[in-house]
Amino acid sequence: MIVYKILDWLVSEPDRNEVYKLVHMFIYNYKKYSSPLQLLQVLINYWSEPAHGNVSKAEQEMICSKKRTSVTFFLSGWFEVQYSDFKDTTLELLESFVREIPSEYSKPLVAKIQNVIKSKPAPSIYLFEASKEGKAKFEPGTFGFLDLKAIQVADQWTILDIKNFLQIDRDEYLRIQSDSNWDRMLKRAAVFSRWVASEIVQNVKTSKRVETIKRFVLIAMHFLENNNMNGLMCVWGGLNTISVLRLKKTKKRLPSQILDLWAVLEEKLSEKNNFGRLRKVTKKKMLSGEPVVPWFELVNKARNSSAEYDDYISTSTDPKIINFSKVYILGEQILNFEKYKKNLEKVDLFYESNNKTDQNIRTYLEHLPTYPDDVLWKMSSICEPD
């Protein structure tokens, strides 16, 4: 049963806060296959289970203590999210359970329950509500991903990509440095891809996951229209993380139009010949003078394959002999890089909007909420258990 997995994670997880949201997600969705009374009975049974295996008495006591703490932690999260579940027989069983357990466990739990009752005079389920109806104000903290249109995300992220790209100077191409504009461009892309996966797997409801994936596919298509290959590959990378790819049932629920667009993206972004098609299209646009943000991961790989600048000045056998073929390769890479920048300088002012809504969206995109890979996997497992 899924609840046992969550409890086991709580026992083994050094930072329980990482698992706390999983508790909330489970509570929001568990009534599809269980009842509050059945779930409470499972928790009580888990509390009473002895430690398995050939362990010493001290180890057994330690394991049991962790399990009991996990149960009270789970109950706290449950009561916080959906305390309206506790009524009639379920409430009586909870009260009986709390009276029987040692005070070291009951006191924190009772204190938590009392705080929740004081702060929520009416039953509520608030953590995973759908976006509020009506026009979003787009003030910081008042909107989430699904409140935004695909074109808004694509346009404002493209502005940020262009700005970051234009801030990179030639010296950064020649000298690898940490905490540089070059480094920030790479890190921003990694965060964006993780954000894509985070937004998808944090939704317990299949319909919300479907809507989120639809939105990201549309964002990818807008990136394609904007000639932002970097943003395009950020989305594609997020959609192809293991935590998202395993959601087979969710993907089957996608509308045929979205699946058609997915197939288009698969063809255009094929890994064949080291993303040969993408590289060819990007370079063609650049040489024609068309503004395009290249996939920065490929730019970075090209630079890294060139090694340090000093390696191009001399050969390994004689430091006085210049390796002109290497110098030519490096020179061509730098010229292409400068050409990308020159083309993008034409559109920076065109893209940017200084109205308050767009500024707030850019602020949101500069501080994207993400989860680490292990938490993404756990969330994905709850969305679609194996």
Secondary structure as UniProt FT lines:
FT   HELIX           2..12
FT   HELIX           17..29
FT   HELIX           30..32
FT   HELIX           36..48
FT   HELIX           57..82
FT   HELIX           83..85
FT   HELIX           88..100
FT   HELIX           103..119
FT   TURN            127..128
FT   TURN            140..141
FT   HELIX           145..147
FT   HELIX           150..166
FT   HELIX           170..174
FT   TURN            178..179
FT   HELIX           181..201
FT   HELIX           206..225
FT   TURN            226..227
FT   HELIX           229..239
FT   HELIX           242..245
FT   HELIX           248..252
FT   HELIX           256..268
FT   HELIX           272..287
FT   TURN            288..289
FT   HELIX           296..305
FT   HELIX           310..313
FT   TURN            319..320
FT   HELIX           324..344
FT   TURN            345..347
FT   HELIX           348..351
FT   HELIX           356..365
FT   TURN            366..367
FT   HELIX           373..383
//
